[in-house]
């Protein structure tokens, strides 16, 4: 995609990407640290993350096309490399959040099954304390559920920080290349 509304597509697409990656990362961190929010807003975050992945992919591909038009091969290499890394970090974050939300849903269902078999209130409901603790054992051997949840939380936290740092670095490098020839003192 080379253009949108008679403007280079890359210039328009990167603005959504640059704003939404950090916002999605903040939401991912909050949901990673708050299991109750994860259950309530997890699917909404996944939908947001999907749009961020798509916008990142479109930003990278439109940037490659824009680079061909401008013939800036030597000056844009670092920006391009940072953009490629950002793309993979965002994709990794999407799968990490998907795992966190999906495993949490699966774990909740497993606990619901255990509750209906007598581990909960006796009437198929899970007591409030159990419902908020994702690491609680589903059927008595909860160490693995806790470890899996912990791994998804850790991956989500690390990838959120890295995605935010890399999109800032990528945007800064793109701006540096774009504006380095402009003399702002005149």
C-alpha positions in Angstrom: 0.0 0.0 0.0 1.7 3.1 -1.2 -0.8 5.9 -0.6 -3.9 6.8 1.3 -5.8 10.0 0.5 -3.1 11.1 -1.9 -0.5 10.9 0.9 2.2 8.2 1.5 0.4 5.4 3.5 3.4 5.0 5.8 3.1 8.5 7.2 -0.6 7.9 8.1 -0.3 4.3 9.3 2.6 4.9 11.7 0.7 7.4 13.7 -1.9 4.8 14.8 0.9 2.3 15.4 3.1 4.7 17.4 0.2 5.7 19.7 -1.5 2.3 20.1 1.5 0.1 20.8 2.3 1.9 24.1 -1.4 2.1 25.1 -1.9 -1.6 24.3 1.3 -2.4 26.3 0.0 -0.4 29.3 -3.3 -2.4 29.1 -1.4 -5.6 28.8 0.7 -4.9 31.9 -2.5 -4.0 33.9 -4.2 -7.2 32.8 -1.2 -9.3 33.5 -1.0 -8.0 37.0 -4.8 -8.0 37.7 -6.4 -11.4 37.1 -9.9 -10.0 37.7 -9.4 -7.4 35.0 -8.0 -10.0 32.8 -11.2 -12.0 32.9 -13.3 -8.9 32.3 -11.3 -7.1 29.6 -9.0 -9.8 28.2 -11.0 -10.3 25.0 -11.1 -6.5 24.4 -7.4 -6.3 24.8 -6.9 -9.2 22.4 -9.1 -7.3 19.8 -7.0 -4.2 20.4 -3.8 -6.2 20.1 -5.0 -7.7 16.8 -5.5 -4.2 15.4 -2.0 -3.2 16.6 -0.5 -6.3 14.9 -2.3 -5.4 11.7 -1.3 -1.8 11.8 2.3 -2.7 12.6 2.4 -5.1 9.6 0.9 -2.4 7.4 3.3 0.2 8.7 6.3 -2.0 8.0 5.1 -3.0 4.5 4.1 0.6 3.6 7.5 1.8 4.9 9.3 -0.6 2.6 7.3 0.7 -0.4 7.9 4.3 0.7 11.6 3.6 1.0 11.6 2.4 -2.6 10.0 5.7 -3.7 12.4 7.9 -1.8 15.6 5.9 -2.5 16.9 6.4 1.0 18.6 3.0 1.4 21.6 4.1 3.3 20.0 6.6 5.7 16.9 4.5 6.6 18.6 1.2 7.4 18.5 1.6 11.2 14.9 2.8 11.1 14.0 -0.2 9.0 15.8 -2.7 11.3 14.1 -1.2 14.3 10.7 -1.4 12.6 11.3 -5.1 11.8 12.2 -5.8 15.4 9.1 -3.9 16.6 7.0 -6.0 14.4 8.2 -9.3 15.9 8.0 -8.0 19.4 4.3 -6.9 18.9 3.5 -10.3 17.3 5.1 -12.0 20.3 3.2 -9.8 22.7 -0.1 -10.7 20.9 0.6 -14.4 21.4 1.7 -13.8 25.0 -1.5 -12.0 25.8 -3.6 -14.6 23.9 -1.9 -17.3 26.0 -2.5 -15.4 29.2 -6.2 -14.7 28.4 -6.8 -18.2 26.9 -5.1 -20.1 29.7 -6.9 -18.0 32.3 -10.3 -18.9 30.7 -9.3 -22.5 30.5 -8.1 -22.5 34.1 -11.4 -20.8 35.2 -13.4 -23.5 33.5 -11.3 -26.2 35.1 -11.9 -24.7 38.5 -15.6 -24.4 37.6 -15.7 -28.1 36.9 -13.9 -28.8 40.1 -16.4 -26.6 42.0 -19.3 -28.5 40.5 -17.7 -31.7 41.6 -17.6 -30.5 45.2 -14.5 -28.3 45.5 -16.5 -25.0 45.5 -19.7 -24.0 47.2 -21.5 -27.2 46.4 -23.8 -25.6 43.9 -21.4 -25.3 41.0 -20.3 -21.8 41.9 -16.7 -20.8 42.7 -16.2 -18.9 45.9 -15.1 -15.3 45.4 -11.6 -15.8 46.7 -11.0 -18.7 44.3 -12.4 -16.7 41.3 -9.8 -14.0 41.6 -6.8 -16.2 42.0 -5.7 -17.5 38.6 -2.9 -19.5 40.3 -5.3 -21.4 42.5 -5.2 -25.1 41.7 -8.0 -26.4 39.5 -8.0 -29.9 40.9 -5.4 -30.1 43.6 -2.2 -30.0 41.6 -2.1 -26.3 40.9 1.7 -25.8 40.7 1.8 -26.2 37.0 -1.1 -23.8 36.5 0.7 -21.3 38.6 3.9 -21.8 36.7 2.2 -21.5 33.3 0.3 -18.4 34.4 3.5 -16.9 35.8 5.3 -17.6 32.5 2.6 -15.8 30.5 2.6 -12.9 32.9 6.4 -12.6 32.7 6.4 -12.8 28.9 3.7 -10.2 28.7 5.5 -7.8 31.0 8.8 -8.2 29.2 7.4 -8.0 25.7 5.3 -4.9 26.7 8.3 -3.0 27.9 10.4 -4.1 24.9 7.6 -3.3 22.4 7.2 0.2 23.9 10.9 0.9 23.9 11.3 -0.4 20.3 8.4 1.6 18.9 9.8 4.8 20.5 13.3 4.0 19.1 11.8 3.2 15.7 9.7 6.4 15.6 12.6 8.5 16.8 14.9 7.1 14.1 12.3 7.7 11.4 11.8 11.3 12.6 15.6 11.8 12.7 16.0 10.6 9.2 13.0 12.7 8.0 13.9 15.9 9.7 17.7 15.8 9.8 17.9 17.9 6.5 15.5 20.6 7.8 17.2 23.6 9.4 14.9 24.7 12.2 17.0 27.8 13.1 15.9 29.8 10.1 
